């Protein structure tokens, strides 16, 4: 190969290398600029996921509380009903006893 051809080949290789270096630098700058956007997207996804999970936990806890509340109200209502029946029975027994003793005192 002649000296001129060799020099021409070196110039072309240098130009190609310079072009590759420039493209790589542009890609690096682009990647650096994209990182904050990716971080924002990752943070948004993480926040959305956390919000969704916390809402599910809140809904489950609310459901559990409502279930317990319902059970407590049912037990309380039954207990009140039972106490009312016992009280009515005692009032009736006391009234019968009073009437019986009153009638005995008249005799």
SULGIPE-V254257 format. One record per backbone hydrogen bond with DSSP energy under -1.0 kcal/mol. CO is the residue of the C=O (numbers start at 0). NH is the residue of the N-H. Records with the same first field share a line. If there is no record, write none. Layout:
CO = NH ; NH
This chain:
1 = 5
2 = 6
3 = 7
4 = 8
5 = 9
6 = 10
7 = 11
8 = 12
9 = 13
10 = 14
11 = 15
12 = 16
13 = 17
14 = 18
15 = 19
16 = 20
17 = 21
18 = 22
19 = 23
20 = 24
21 = 25
22 = 26
23 = 27
24 = 28
25 = 29
26 = 30
27 = 31
28 = 32
29 = 33
30 = 34
33 = 37
34 = 38
35 = 39
36 = 40
37 = 41
38 = 42
39 = 43
40 = 44
41 = 45
42 = 46
43 = 47
44 = 48
45 = 49
46 = 50
47 = 51
48 = 52
49 = 53
50 = 54
51 = 55
52 = 56
53 = 57
54 = 58
55 = 59
56 = 60
57 = 61
58 = 62
59 = 63
60 = 64
61 = 65
62 = 66
63 = 67
64 = 68
65 = 69
66 = 70
67 = 71
68 = 72
69 = 73
70 = 74
71 = 75
72 = 76
73 = 77
74 = 78
75 = 79
76 = 80
77 = 81
78 = 82
79 = 83
80 = 84
81 = 85
82 = 86
83 = 87
84 = 88
85 = 89
86 = 90
87 = 91
88 = 92
89 = 93
90 = 94
91 = 95
92 = 96
93 = 97
94 = 98
95 = 99
96 = 100
97 = 101
98 = 102
99 = 103
100 = 104
101 = 105
102 = 106
